Amino acid sequence: MKIQALFRSLLAFGTLASFVAATSPSSHAENGVYSHKETRFGQLTTSDYGGSLPPNHLYLDGKESKPSAKGNNHLEISAIYQGHDNKDYAVLKSIGGEGCPSRYAIASVDASGAHPTAFFGTCADAKRTTFDKETETFTIQMPLVRDRQELNKIVKFKIHDGEITRDGAPQPSSCPATGCRG
């Protein structure tokens, strides 16, 4: 009887220890990767705290994006889309920050590397993202935010050929020499 109880305790402890190890933030940081997805041109990754690379940066097969893309508390690769034969696209999400918890960028990925746009958004999570493969155009919809409150109005961003519009109005789309900041 005592052996069975001890075995159950050890089994429960082992399961709990495995769960804690798998879900703890340090398990991500062990290999220095926060997010990763495969493209036709290689492995796209974002770095995390605790690795050998600066945290919250975008890399294609270990080479930093040009310009550099840096997220706020984390940089996540939300999705990969295949464009025409010579390009893939990654939707990047900068997570965290007191004033603006979510901002987005689109990185074109080709044989020469990953090339992000400037970060954009309303500070809300995207509600709908579509990609028209024929025109290689993204449409990202998200709620309007004022005073940290989501309003009942949707803002539409279109991203095509590195250019960004917000409800039809051009937005800054290139990054300064210091890189793109989320």
C-alpha positions in Angstrom: 0.0 0.0 0.0 2.7 2.4 1.0 4.7 1.6 -2.1 1.7 2.4 -4.4 1.2 5.7 -2.6 4.9 6.5 -2.9 4.8 5.6 -6.6 1.7 7.8 -7.3 3.4 10.7 -5.5 6.6 10.3 -7.6 4.5 9.9 -10.8 2.5 13.1 -9.9 5.7 14.9 -9.0 7.4 13.9 -12.3 4.4 15.0 -14.3 4.3 18.3 -12.4 8.0 18.8 -12.9 7.7 18.1 -16.6 4.8 20.5 -16.9 6.7 23.2 -15.0 9.8 22.7 -17.1 7.8 22.8 -20.4 5.8 25.9 -19.5 8.4 28.0 -17.7 9.8 31.0 -19.4 13.4 29.7 -19.0 12.6 26.7 -21.2 12.2 29.1 -24.1 15.3 31.0 -23.2 17.5 27.9 -23.0 18.0 27.9 -26.8 17.5 31.7 -27.1 14.5 31.4 -29.5 11.1 32.9 -28.8 9.3 32.2 -32.1 10.3 30.3 -35.3 8.7 29.3 -38.6 10.0 27.8 -41.8 10.0 29.7 -45.1 11.1 28.5 -48.5 14.3 30.5 -48.0 15.2 29.1 -44.5 14.3 29.2 -40.8 12.9 32.5 -39.6 13.4 33.0 -35.9 13.0 35.7 -33.2 15.4 35.8 -30.3 14.5 35.7 -26.7 16.1 36.7 -23.4 18.8 34.4 -22.1 20.2 33.4 -25.5 23.5 34.6 -27.1 21.7 37.0 -29.5 20.1 40.3 -28.6 16.5 39.7 -27.5 13.5 40.4 -29.6 15.2 40.6 -33.0 14.4 38.9 -36.3 16.8 36.4 -38.0 16.7 34.3 -41.2 19.1 31.3 -40.8 21.0 33.2 -38.1 21.4 36.4 -40.1 19.7 39.5 -38.7 17.0 41.1 -40.8 17.9 44.2 -42.9 16.8 46.6 -41.6 16.9 45.2 -38.0 13.5 44.4 -36.6 13.2 44.7 -32.8 10.1 43.9 -30.9 9.1 45.4 -27.6 9.0 42.7 -24.8 8.8 39.9 -27.4 8.7 39.6 -31.2 6.5 36.9 -32.5 6.2 35.4 -36.0 2.4 35.2 -36.3 2.2 33.6 -39.8 4.1 32.9 -43.0 2.5 33.4 -46.4 3.9 32.3 -49.8 4.1 35.0 -52.4 5.2 34.5 -55.9 8.2 32.2 -56.6 10.8 34.7 -55.3 9.2 35.8 -52.0 7.6 34.6 -48.8 6.1 37.0 -46.2 6.0 36.9 -42.4 3.5 38.7 -40.2 5.4 40.0 -37.2 3.9 41.0 -33.9 5.7 43.1 -31.3 4.2 42.2 -28.0 4.2 44.1 -24.7 4.7 47.6 -23.7 2.9 49.8 -21.3 1.5 52.3 -23.9 1.0 49.9 -26.8 0.8 46.2 -26.3 0.5 45.1 -30.0 2.1 46.4 -33.1 2.7 44.7 -36.4 5.2 44.6 -39.3 5.4 42.6 -42.5 8.8 41.1 -43.5 9.4 40.0 -47.1 11.7 37.0 -47.1 13.8 36.0 -50.1 17.2 34.5 -50.8 18.9 37.7 -49.7 17.3 37.7 -46.2 14.3 39.1 -44.3 13.3 42.7 -44.9 10.6 44.2 -42.5 8.4 47.2 -43.0 8.0 49.8 -40.2 5.8 48.6 -37.3 2.2 49.8 -37.5 -1.2 49.3 -35.8 -3.7 50.8 -33.4 -2.1 49.0 -30.4 -4.9 46.4 -30.5 -4.6 42.8 -31.6 -5.5 42.2 -35.3 -9.0 40.8 -35.7 -8.6 39.7 -39.3 -5.6 39.2 -41.6 -5.9 38.4 -45.3 -3.3 37.9 -48.0 -4.1 38.2 -51.7 -1.4 36.0 -53.3 -2.0 37.4 -56.8 -1.3 41.0 -55.8 0.8 40.1 -52.8 -1.3 42.5 -50.7 -2.1 42.2 -47.0 -5.2 43.6 -45.4 -5.1 43.7 -41.6 -8.1 44.9 -39.6 -8.0 45.9 -36.0 -10.1 48.0 -33.6 -9.4 51.6 -33.1 -7.9 52.4 -29.7 -8.2 55.6 -27.7 -7.0 56.1 -24.2 -6.2 52.3 -24.0 -9.8 51.4 -24.8 -10.9 49.5 -27.9 -13.6 51.4 -29.7 -16.4 49.9 -31.9 -14.6 51.1 -35.1 -12.4 48.9 -37.3 -9.2 50.4 -38.9 -8.0 48.8 -42.1 -4.3 48.6 -42.9 -3.1 47.5 -46.4 0.5 46.5 -47.0 1.7 46.1 -50.6 5.3 46.2 -51.9 6.6 47.6 -48.6 4.1 50.5 -48.6 1.5 50.8 -45.8 -1.8 52.6 -45.8 -4.3 53.1 -42.9 -7.9 53.5 -44.1 -6.4 54.6 -47.5 -3.9 57.2 -46.1 -0.2 56.5 -46.6 1.7 55.7 -43.4 5.5 55.6 -42.7 6.7 52.3 -44.0 10.5 52.4 -44.0 12.6 52.1 -41.0 15.2 54.6 -39.7 18.9 53.6 -40.0 18.7 52.3 -36.4 16.2 49.7 -37.4 12.5 49.0 -37.0 11.2 49.3 -33.4 7.9 47.7 -32.3 
